[in-house]
Amino acid sequence: MKALITGASSGIGRDMARYLAEKGYDLIIVARNIEKLKELQSSIKNVDVQVIQKDLSNAENCIELYEQVKKQKIDLLINNAGFGVFGKFDETDLQKEINLINTNIVALHVLTKLFLQDMKKYNNGRILNVASIAGFMPGPLMSSYYASKSYVVKLSEAIREELKKDKSNVKISILCPGPVNTNFNKVANVKFNSKSLSSEYVAKYTIEKLLKNKFYIVPGTQIKMLRHVVKFVPDSIISKFAYRVQKRKL
């Protein structure tokens, strides 16, 4: 079995790579930070680990990545690369937001499409798209990030239904965590006031649920409760709540 993981140099991506290695998966780990990828590679001894340095904010690099590995049969694709931008929409840096859209949406879209086409030919394989609880609600002060994760949720939900109608053995899942103690907070320039889950816990929980064909993977009791609440509360109220939550991160 072989897994390809983007954004594998730290956090959830790194810890999913370690846990999958424990389960006997050979790995292709992808990120921009080659030093951290090599550190991860050297720490895993029992399986084959291939390192690929790519900046996935460039769509052409996503296609190059696929072309580079397409002759290897990928059993599990984990689209984990992504980051957030904090601040009022009219004040945040436009180029950073464009990079966010290219990484969180375009890269995931391209890789999902290309690898899904191959998996459907084999009639086997799994895709995990890393979304967020943010994907189920509007997000003032992190508007671009929340919107990008909403895209991930809705795209994945649609693909799941198409796979069902095709009676395909290919499976797709989405990971929708709340606060996790990772490098995400530093990049987004935020500080969570609520308790964060460890990336190790989230990684193990996710892989176990993924292998049981769970579609919505939501770690943590409080986040599970929030997931159900937002189904019934109007977006106008959720937006006010989200604004207060985000403002406390300053």
C-alpha positions as CSV (number, residue, x, y, z in Angstrom):
1,M,0.0,0.0,0.0
2,K,1.2,3.5,-0.8
3,A,0.1,6.9,0.4
4,L,0.8,10.3,-1.0
5,I,0.6,13.2,1.6
6,T,0.8,16.9,0.8
7,G,1.8,19.3,3.5
8,A,3.7,16.5,5.2
9,S,6.5,18.5,6.7
10,S,4.8,19.3,10.0
11,G,1.6,19.0,12.0
12,I,-1.2,16.7,11.0
13,G,0.4,15.7,7.7
14,R,3.7,14.7,9.4
15,D,1.9,12.7,12.1
16,M,-0.4,11.0,9.6
17,A,2.7,9.9,7.7
18,R,4.2,8.4,10.8
19,Y,1.0,6.6,11.7
20,L,0.5,5.2,8.2
21,A,4.2,4.0,8.3
22,E,3.4,2.1,11.4
23,K,0.5,0.4,9.5
24,G,2.9,-0.6,6.7
25,Y,2.2,2.1,4.1
26,D,5.0,3.2,1.8
27,L,5.0,7.0,1.6
28,I,5.4,9.8,-0.8
29,I,5.7,13.0,1.3
30,V,5.4,16.4,-0.3
31,A,6.0,19.9,0.9
32,R,8.1,23.0,0.3
33,N,10.4,22.5,3.2
34,I,12.9,19.9,2.0
35,E,14.8,19.9,5.3
36,K,11.8,18.9,7.4
37,L,10.8,16.3,4.8
38,K,14.2,14.7,5.1
39,E,14.0,14.8,8.8
40,L,10.7,13.0,8.6
41,Q,12.1,10.5,6.1
42,S,15.1,9.7,8.3
43,S,12.8,9.1,11.3
44,I,10.8,6.4,9.5
45,K,12.6,3.1,9.2
46,N,10.2,0.3,8.4
47,V,8.8,1.5,5.0
48,D,9.9,3.2,1.8
49,V,9.7,7.0,2.0
50,Q,10.0,9.1,-1.1
51,V,10.5,12.9,-0.6
52,I,9.3,15.4,-3.2
53,Q,9.8,19.2,-2.7
54,K,6.9,21.1,-4.4
55,D,5.2,24.5,-3.9
56,L,1.6,23.5,-4.5
57,S,0.4,27.1,-4.7
58,N,1.4,26.7,-8.4
59,A,-1.1,24.6,-10.4
60,E,1.5,23.5,-12.8
61,N,3.5,22.1,-9.9
62,C,0.5,20.0,-9.0
63,I,0.3,18.6,-12.5
64,E,4.1,17.9,-12.4
65,L,3.7,16.1,-9.1
66,Y,1.0,13.8,-10.6
67,E,3.1,13.2,-13.7
68,Q,6.1,12.3,-11.5
69,V,4.3,9.7,-9.5
70,K,1.4,8.5,-11.7
71,K,3.2,5.2,-12.7
72,Q,3.2,4.3,-9.0
73,K,-0.2,3.0,-7.8
74,I,-1.4,5.5,-5.1
75,D,-3.8,3.7,-2.8
76,L,-4.3,6.8,-0.5
77,L,-4.1,10.5,-1.5
78,I,-4.1,12.9,1.5
79,N,-4.7,16.5,0.4
80,N,-3.4,18.2,3.6
81,A,-1.5,21.2,2.3
82,G,-3.1,24.5,3.4
83,F,-2.9,27.6,5.5
84,G,-5.0,30.5,6.9
85,V,-5.0,34.3,6.8
86,F,-6.3,36.3,9.7
87,G,-7.8,39.8,9.5
88,K,-10.6,41.9,8.0
89,F,-11.2,41.1,4.3
90,D,-10.4,44.6,3.1
91,E,-7.2,44.8,5.1
92,T,-5.6,41.4,4.5
93,D,-2.8,40.9,1.9
94,L,-4.2,40.1,-1.5
95,Q,-1.2,38.1,-2.7
96,K,-1.2,36.0,0.5
97,E,-4.9,35.3,-0.1
98,I,-4.3,34.3,-3.7
99,N,-1.7,31.9,-2.5
100,L,-4.2,30.6,0.0
101,I,-6.8,30.0,-2.7
102,N,-4.2,28.3,-4.9
103,T,-3.1,26.0,-2.1
104,N,-6.3,25.3,-0.3
105,I,-8.5,25.1,-3.3
106,V,-6.7,24.8,-6.7
107,A,-4.1,22.3,-5.6
108,L,-6.6,20.1,-3.8
109,H,-8.9,20.3,-6.9
110,V,-6.2,19.4,-9.4
111,L,-4.8,16.5,-7.4
112,T,-8.2,15.1,-6.4
113,K,-9.3,15.1,-10.1
114,L,-6.1,13.5,-11.5
115,F,-5.7,10.8,-8.9
116,L,-9.4,10.1,-8.8
117,Q,-9.4,9.3,-12.5
118,D,-6.7,6.7,-12.0
119,M,-8.4,5.3,-8.9
120,K,-11.7,4.8,-10.8
121,K,-9.8,2.9,-13.5
122,Y,-8.5,0.5,-10.8
123,N,-11.8,0.7,-9.0
124,N,-9.9,1.1,-5.8
125,G,-8.3,3.7,-3.6
126,R,-9.0,6.4,-1.0
127,I,-8.9,10.2,-1.0
128,L,-8.8,12.2,2.2
129,N,-9.4,16.0,1.8
130,V,-8.4,18.0,4.8
131,A,-11.1,20.6,5.4
132,S,-12.1,22.1,8.8
133,I,-15.1,22.7,11.0
134,A,-14.7,26.2,9.4
135,G,-16.0,24.6,6.2
136,F,-19.6,24.5,7.6
137,M,-19.9,28.2,8.5
138,P,-19.1,31.8,7.5
139,G,-15.9,33.1,9.1
140,P,-15.5,36.8,9.7
141,L,-11.9,37.8,10.2
142,M,-10.7,34.6,8.5
143,S,-13.1,34.9,5.5
144,S,-10.9,33.5,2.8
145,Y,-9.8,30.5,4.9
146,Y,-13.4,29.6,5.9
147,A,-14.6,30.0,2.3
148,S,-11.7,27.8,1.0
149,K,-12.7,25.0,3.4
150,S,-16.3,25.3,2.4
151,Y,-15.2,24.6,-1.1
152,V,-13.4,21.5,0.1
153,V,-16.5,20.2,2.0
154,K,-18.9,20.8,-0.9
155,L,-16.6,19.4,-3.6
156,S,-16.0,16.3,-1.5
157,E,-19.7,15.8,-0.8
158,A,-20.5,16.0,-4.5
159,I,-17.7,13.5,-5.4
160,R,-19.0,11.1,-2.7
161,E,-22.4,11.1,-4.3
162,E,-21.0,10.5,-7.8
163,L,-19.0,7.6,-6.6
164,K,-22.0,6.1,-4.9
165,K,-24.1,6.4,-8.1
166,D,-21.2,4.8,-10.1
167,K,-21.1,2.0,-7.5
168,S,-17.4,2.6,-7.3
169,N,-15.1,1.0,-4.7
170,V,-13.2,4.3,-4.5
171,K,-13.8,6.1,-1.2
172,I,-13.5,9.8,-0.3
173,S,-13.4,11.4,3.2
174,I,-13.1,14.8,4.7
175,L,-11.3,15.7,7.9
176,C,-13.0,18.6,9.7
177,P,-11.1,19.4,12.9
178,G,-11.3,22.4,15.2
179,P,-8.3,23.9,16.8
180,V,-5.2,21.7,16.5
181,N,-1.8,22.5,18.0
182,T,0.2,22.9,14.7
183,N,2.2,25.4,12.8
184,F,-1.1,26.7,11.3
185,N,-1.5,29.1,14.1
186,K,1.8,30.8,13.5
187,V,1.3,31.1,9.8
188,A,-2.2,32.5,10.2
189,N,-1.0,34.8,13.1
190,V,-3.6,33.7,15.5
191,K,-3.8,32.3,19.0
192,F,-6.6,29.9,19.9
193,N,-8.3,30.5,23.3
194,S,-10.0,27.2,23.3
195,K,-8.1,24.0,24.0
196,S,-6.4,22.6,21.0
197,L,-6.1,18.9,20.2
198,S,-2.6,17.4,19.5
199,S,-1.7,16.7,15.9
200,E,-0.7,13.2,16.9
201,Y,-4.2,12.5,18.3
202,V,-5.9,14.0,15.3
203,A,-3.7,12.0,12.9
204,K,-4.4,8.6,14.5
205,Y,-8.1,9.3,14.9
206,T,-8.3,10.3,11.3
207,I,-6.6,7.3,9.8
208,E,-8.6,4.9,12.0
209,K,-11.9,6.5,10.8
210,L,-10.7,6.8,7.2
211,L,-10.0,3.0,7.1
212,K,-13.5,2.4,8.4
213,N,-14.9,4.4,5.4
214,K,-16.1,7.3,7.6
215,F,-16.9,10.3,5.4
216,Y,-17.1,13.2,7.9
217,I,-14.2,12.8,10.3
218,V,-14.6,15.3,13.2
219,P,-12.2,14.8,16.1
220,G,-13.1,16.1,19.5
221,T,-16.4,16.0,21.4
222,Q,-16.9,19.8,21.4
223,I,-16.3,20.1,17.7
224,K,-18.7,17.3,17.0
225,M,-21.4,19.2,19.0
226,L,-20.6,22.4,17.1
227,R,-20.9,20.5,13.8
228,H,-24.5,19.5,14.7
229,V,-25.4,23.0,16.1
230,V,-24.5,24.8,12.9
231,K,-26.9,22.6,10.9
232,F,-29.9,24.2,12.7
233,V,-28.7,27.8,13.5
234,P,-29.0,30.5,10.8
235,D,-25.8,31.6,9.2
236,S,-26.4,35.2,10.3
237,I,-26.2,34.1,14.0
238,I,-23.3,31.8,13.3
239,S,-21.5,34.6,11.7
240,K,-21.8,36.8,14.8
241,F,-20.6,33.9,17.0
242,A,-17.7,33.3,14.6
243,Y,-16.7,36.9,14.7
244,R,-16.5,37.0,18.5
245,V,-14.4,33.8,18.5
246,Q,-12.0,35.1,15.9
247,K,-11.6,38.5,17.5
248,R,-10.4,36.8,20.8
249,K,-7.5,35.4,18.7
250,L,-5.9,38.8,18.3
